[in-house]
Amino acid sequence: MVVELNRSNSVANHFLAEMRDVGVQKDPMRFRRNLERMGEVFAYELSKTLAYVEQEVASPLGVARMMLPAEQPVLCTILRAGLPLHQGLLNYFDRADNAFVSAYRKHRKGEDGFDVEVEYLSSPSIEDRVLIISDPMLATGRSMALVYKAMLRMGKPKAVHVVSVIASNEGVEFAQRHFPANTYFWLGAVDSEMTAEAYIVPGLGDAGDLAYGNKI
């Protein structure tokens, strides 16, 4: 299942527009906050698909019967760009367990191509749990697929949710081929083009650099 938030009118389009806007991008704090706010929107929409159980909640005047989440998910993000988006998800799934993975593009000397390297992973068991993997950009889809493969060392989840602010058509198709059938893709927008260096067009640029400064 693929959900594109920009296919319906909502305040998420405002956050996304500011993240794309080259003028607004000059304010890193604003960019990080918009990533966080997108994470909150994704968390709300995603929460509608989870399992719930009825519980009694005591108020000062009586007892209310409420439908509450049956379990908390495991939130996984890809360092470093994914941190603000992860925080937005965590703001709503505030009792969730957390996982962090270091993945980066390792460019081949003198070539346009690159390999994706996964170096570090910190995670609880994900056996039979709901796994949410977030990264602002789903370009080629290779990083996301490799992170999921690495996470399988921690168990087999019963459901997977992939959260990205902007994706490419190619990236979505690649990820769909490399994730299990019970995977939901939650995307802010899907753009049709990518550059030779695998940057999404129109996209928004390098989310990690915009959030935390240029890297060498």
N, C-alpha and C positions, 0 to 999 in steps of 0.2 A: 504494500500500500504506500502510495506517495501522496503527501499533503503539501501543497504549495500555498503558503499564507497569502501571498499577494494576489491570488486569484479571487479573493473576496476583499472588500473594502474594510479596513480596520486601522487602528492606531499603529499597528506594526508597520504599515507602509511608511508612516512618518519616520519611525526609527531607521528603517532601511534606507529611505531617501537621504537622511542626514549622513549615514555611513558611506553612501556613495559620493556625496557632494564633496568635490575637491576643496572647496572653501571651508566647510565645516570640519573636514578631516585635519585641519591645522591645529585643532584642539584635541590632544590625545585623551584628556579626561572625558570629554564629551563622547569620543569614539568608544572608549571603554564602557561608559555608562550605557550607551545605546546597545552595545553587545550584551550587556547584562540585562537590559530591559527586554531584548529579543529572547533571551533565555527564559525570562519570566513568562512571556507570552507562550513560548513553546511548552513550558511546563504546564501551564493551565490547559492548553489544548490537548496535550499528551495525556494528562491526568484523566480525561474522559474515557480513555480506552482501558484503564486499569481495573482490577477486581476490587470490589467493595463488600464490606460486611456491615450489618446493622449492629449498632452498639448504643447503650444507654449512657447519657451524659447528664450529670446532676447539675442543675442550675440553682440559684438561690431560692427559686419559687417552685421547683418541681423537677421532673425528669423528662428529658427530651430524647427521642429515639432518632439517631442520626446514622446515615450511611457514610462510613469512614473507610479509608484505604485498608485493604486486607494485609498489605505488606509494603515495605519501603524498597525502592529500586536501588541498584548500584549505579552511581553516576561516574562515568569515565570520560576524561578529556585528554587531548593531545597538547602537550606543552610546546610553546609558551602561549601561542595565540588563543588557545581554547579557554584560558583561565577566566576571562570576564564572562563568557557565555556559560561556562560551568557554574560560576557564582550565581548567575541569574536562575539557573535550574535549581541550584541548592537553596536559594531564597524561598522557593516554594516546596521542594522536597527536602525540608530542613532536618529530617531525621535519616536521610539516606546515607548509605555507606559510599565511600569515594575511592576512585582509582585514578592513577595518573600515569601517562605513558609519554616517553620522549621519542619523537619521530621527526626526522628532518630529511630534506633533499640533499643528497650528496652528489654534487655536480662532477661530471667527468672532465678532466683537464682537456681543454681545447675542443670540447664538444658542447652542443646544445642540450644533449640528453642528461638525465640524472637517474640515480637510484635512490630509493627510499630506505633509510636506515632506522631501525627501532633499537634503542640502546638501553632504556630504563623502564621498569614497570613496577608500580606499587599498587597492590589490589587485594581486597578480601576475596573469599571464595565467591564465585558467581554461579555455582551449581544450582540449577533449577530456580534461578532468580531472574528478575526483569533487569536487563542491562541497557543503559542509555549511554551512547557514545556521542560526544559533541566535539565539533571542530568548526570554526567559522566558515571555512571554504571547502567545498567538495569539488576539486578540479579534475584531476585524472581519476580519482577514487582509489588510487593505489595505497596511499597512506592509511585511509580508513580501513581498507581490506586487511592490510598487514597488522594494524592495531587489533582488529577483531581476532585475527589468527593468533596473535600473541596472547590475547586475553583468554583464549581457550585453554591455556595452561592452568587457569584458575577454575576451570569447570565448564560445564555446558549450560548456558542460560536457557530458560524456557521461552523467552521472548526478547527481541532486540529492537531498540529504537535508535535510529541515526538522526542526529540533529545538526543541521548546517544552515547558516544564514543565506549563503549563495552557493549554488551548484551549477555545474555545466551539464548539458545533456549527456555528453560522453561520460562524465564522472558518475552520473546517476545510473546509466546503463551498465557501466563496469561494476559498480557496487552491487547492483541487483544480481549480477551473475555470481558474485563472490560472498554474498550473505545468504543465510537460510531463508526458507520461504516465509517464516513467521517474523519478518522484519518490516518495521514501519520506517518510512523516510519522512522526516519533518523538515521542510525547506522554506526559507523565506522567499526565495525566487530562484528560477532556473534560467540561466542565460545560455544562448545557443553557440557562442564561439569561445575558442581558446587561442592564445598566441603560441608560437613555436616553443616558448619557454614554459608553457602550461599555466599561464595566468588567464583567468576567466575574463571575457569581454562581454558587456562593459564592466562587470564585476565591481571591485572597489579598490584594487591594489593588493598590497601585502598586509593582511590583517595584523600579523604580529608586529611589524614595524610601525604601523599606525597606532597600535595600542601601547607599545613599549619602547619605541625608538629604533633607529636603523641598526642593523647588525653588520659586522665585518664579513 
